[in-house]
Amino acid sequence: DAKTTQPTSMDCAEGRAANLPCNHSTISGNEYVYWYRQIHSQGPQYIIHGLKNNETNEMASLIITEDRKSSTLILPHATLRDTAVYYCIVRVSHGGSQGNLIFGKGTKLSVKP
Amino acid sequence: DTGVSQDPRHKITKRGQNVTFRCDPISEHNRLYWYRQTLGQGPEFLTYFQNEAQLEKSRLLSDRFSAERPKGSFSTLEIQRTEQGDSAMYLCASSLGGVAGGFNEQFFGPGTRLTVL
């Protein structure tokens, strides 16, 4: 699975959009980009995933560059409860594979009032 | 609560003792994963079950570690002769796998925090 690079930490003002970048320059054509987050003292929580196209759900939007070498997770209106460590994960496939996740250190997002 | 549950939430033990953790996955999920997380690091994969079969083990899973899922439902992770380096959060996750073309989102439990003195 391809490796990812994320900033160690970021700050965001409450109510503003939080844009979390992720570099995955060695991503292969069949690898998906997944985002999970981990709020303090909890297990990780799935946010969103994508292959080529931009994706949006009730939690966030995922923007993947055309060359797929980087992506950005967008939390449109960050709240204090979004303070967490955000992990960008690139993985070969889903569905039929065993699907164990390889986490890096992630980005610690601090949402400030 | 129909999420993934883990027991105990905290365990303090002395070096050399054996400890056992339990994970109850979401009931219809056939896949179960164990991860370990140390302070400041992301979770690291330990092992994975599909139903009762243990299909993959990480090199992190030394011979002091054993995991079981006897009836394809709950799972236990045992650490024998604990060492201070075993101190970590042990996370369990479950997913519904084997669906062709489907995404098997992993749902994580709250973890068991182990402290080895």
Interface residues (C-beta under 8 A of the other chain):
Chain A: S41 Q42 G43 P44 Q45 Y46 H49 V85 Y87 H94 G95 G96 Q98 G99 N100 L101 I102 F103 G104 K105 G106
Chain B: V4 R31 Y33 Y35 G40 Q41 G42 P43 E44 F45 Y48 Q50 L55 E56 L91 A93 S95 G97 G98 V99 A100 G101 G102 F103 N104 E105 Q106 F107 F108 G109 P110 G111
